[in-house]
Amino acid sequence: MGFFIETLIGGLMAGMLYSLIALGFVLIFKASGVFNFAQGAMVLFAALAMARFAEWIPSWLGFESQVIGNILGFLAAMVVMIIAAWLIEKLVLGKLVNQEGITLLMATLGITYFLDGFGQTLFGSDIYKIDIGLPKEPTFLFQDTFQGGILLSKEDLYAALIAAALVAVLSLFFQKTKTGRALRAVADDHQAAQSIGIPLSRIWIIVWSVAGFVALVAGMIWGSKLGVQFSLSLVALKALPVVILGGLTSVPGAIIGGLIIGVGEKLSEIYLGPFLGGGIEIWFAYVLALVFLLVRPQGLFGEKIIDRV
């Protein structure tokens, strides 16, 4: 039972990080109807910016404090992501309003490859380190209850808490603020939102900026865990099954879907892996997403759209 609880907790913590990335997909799709395949590239680009600015700024300004360097690096990376969001809306998506979905999809794929290449040109292609002070050593809990106790990674725990706090803040932002209500109005009906004076272009820039902020936090956490490398964008692809499972238009769905995927892949790897030859953690999420596409295409919390003709 102790080992089962240990695996379960590990899955929940991983799932919270998946939910954080999936939130970026959901926010953009809700507000603009665009499925943003560039979210993984945004995570990588933001992590590269954070890592490099945290290294460059102390040398530019002549100080050695790692904490101040991380704070200034984070702020500089945030400015870069907001500028990127503004350029994406003004130069790409703003020109493709009312186009077919496949056109918008191809546009986000083009943005993906551009960010990958431009990030390498701007920040370099080495593996970089982000050190935000997350503890690396594990800890043991409930040693008196279970033999050997439950091994818990402090780094994963703190990362999951950061992700959960950000998700909670974003939920309050969408529910309680004027801008958040405008975003929800645009998500429900673009034309109705325009008719009451909500400017779509400004809302889309805000949404892409928020998605950039989410990508930055996700990139900072994953970069601290795995190092900032170009395979980091592949980690973000794990959020695709999360979005399919939870629903493309549901913020709670992104959270619940991430937790289900995180727990499911950990438990299946541990308990089914020995019988199936291992590697289940790699494909479990995608097979589960495929099952949901066949049975419930809109996901657990997605809206079922019925067209009457």
Secondary structure, DSSP 4 states (H G I P E B T S, - for coil): -HHHHHHHHHHHHHHHHHHHHHHHHHHHHHHHS---TTHHHHHHHHHHHHHHHHHHHHHHHT---HHHHHHHHHHHHHHHHHHHHHHHHHHTGGGGTT--HHHHHHHHHHHHHHHHHHHHHHH-SS-B--------SEEEE-TTTSTT-EEEEHHHHHHHHHHHHHHHHHHHHHHHSHHHHHHHHHHH-HHHHHHTT--HHHHHHHHHHHHHHHHHHHHHHHHHHH-B-TTHHHHHTTHHHHHHHH-TT-HHHHHHHHHHHHHHHHHHHHHTHHHHTS-HHHHHHHHHHHHHHHH-TT-SS--------
